[in-house]
Amino acid sequence: MNGVTRYLPAKDRPGKAAWLGPISLCLGLLSWPTPAGGPILAVSAVICGTLSMTTRTEYRLDWTAITGTTIGALQLLLSLMLLAMAAGGH
């Protein structure tokens, strides 16, 4: 990093930035049981989680943002694998 330490608790984030992590987690979890819109929800989860982790760097990383981004990325990986299998004739 560029010498900035994350010294403030994530729960103290002000305003709308406080909701990016929980929204990421909810979208990531909703992407799994939603067949048609799963990849779209997963992309949204990854975007919200990434925004939460990269903005306001004086605040610590939010576990909900990390988890939501990971779950969304796993959904995207599974969707890509299924797409590749369908394209390959399996």
C-alpha positions as CSV (number, residue, x, y, z in Angstrom):
1,M,0.0,0.0,0.0
2,N,1.0,3.6,-0.1
3,G,1.8,4.0,3.6
4,V,-1.8,4.4,4.7
5,T,-2.8,2.3,7.6
6,R,-6.3,1.2,8.2
7,Y,-6.8,2.3,11.8
8,L,-10.5,3.0,12.1
9,P,-13.1,0.2,12.6
10,A,-15.2,-0.7,9.6
11,K,-18.4,-0.3,11.6
12,D,-17.7,3.4,12.0
13,R,-17.9,4.2,8.2
14,P,-20.1,7.2,7.6
15,G,-23.0,7.5,5.2
16,K,-23.7,5.2,2.2
17,A,-20.2,3.8,2.2
18,A,-21.1,1.8,5.3
19,W,-23.7,-0.2,3.3
20,L,-21.4,-1.4,0.4
21,G,-20.0,-4.4,2.3
22,P,-23.4,-5.7,3.5
23,I,-24.9,-5.1,0.1
24,S,-22.1,-7.1,-1.5
25,L,-22.7,-10.0,0.9
26,C,-26.4,-10.0,0.2
27,L,-26.0,-9.9,-3.5
28,G,-23.3,-12.6,-3.4
29,L,-25.6,-14.9,-1.4
30,L,-28.6,-14.1,-3.7
31,S,-26.6,-14.9,-6.8
32,W,-26.5,-18.7,-5.9
33,P,-30.2,-19.6,-5.8
34,T,-31.1,-17.2,-8.7
35,P,-30.6,-19.2,-11.9
36,A,-31.0,-16.6,-14.6
37,G,-29.8,-13.5,-12.8
38,G,-27.0,-15.1,-10.8
39,P,-24.1,-13.8,-12.8
40,I,-25.5,-10.3,-12.9
41,L,-26.0,-10.4,-9.1
42,A,-22.5,-11.8,-8.7
43,V,-20.9,-9.0,-10.8
44,S,-22.8,-6.5,-8.7
45,A,-21.6,-8.1,-5.5
46,V,-18.0,-8.0,-6.7
47,I,-18.3,-4.3,-7.7
48,C,-19.9,-3.3,-4.3
49,G,-17.3,-5.3,-2.4
50,T,-14.4,-3.9,-4.4
51,L,-15.7,-0.3,-3.9
52,S,-16.0,-0.9,-0.2
53,M,-12.5,-2.2,0.1
54,T,-10.8,0.5,-2.1
55,T,-12.6,3.6,-0.9
56,R,-12.1,5.3,2.5
57,T,-8.8,3.5,3.1
58,E,-8.5,4.9,6.6
59,Y,-11.2,2.3,7.6
60,R,-10.4,-1.3,8.2
61,L,-11.6,-3.9,5.7
62,D,-15.1,-5.0,6.2
63,W,-15.6,-8.8,6.5
64,T,-18.9,-8.5,4.7
65,A,-17.2,-6.9,1.7
66,I,-14.5,-9.6,1.6
67,T,-17.0,-12.4,2.0
68,G,-19.5,-10.9,-0.6
69,T,-16.7,-10.4,-3.1
70,T,-15.4,-13.9,-2.7
71,I,-18.9,-15.5,-3.0
72,G,-19.7,-13.4,-6.0
73,A,-16.4,-14.3,-7.7
74,L,-17.0,-18.0,-7.0
75,Q,-20.4,-17.7,-8.7
76,L,-18.8,-16.0,-11.7
77,L,-16.2,-18.7,-11.9
78,L,-18.8,-21.4,-11.8
79,S,-20.9,-19.6,-14.5
80,L,-17.8,-19.4,-16.7
81,M,-17.0,-23.1,-16.2
82,L,-20.6,-24.1,-17.1
83,L,-20.5,-21.8,-20.1
84,A,-17.3,-23.4,-21.3
85,M,-18.7,-26.9,-20.8
86,A,-21.8,-26.0,-22.7
87,A,-19.7,-24.5,-25.5
88,G,-17.6,-27.7,-25.6
89,G,-20.7,-29.9,-25.9
90,H,-20.8,-31.5,-22.5
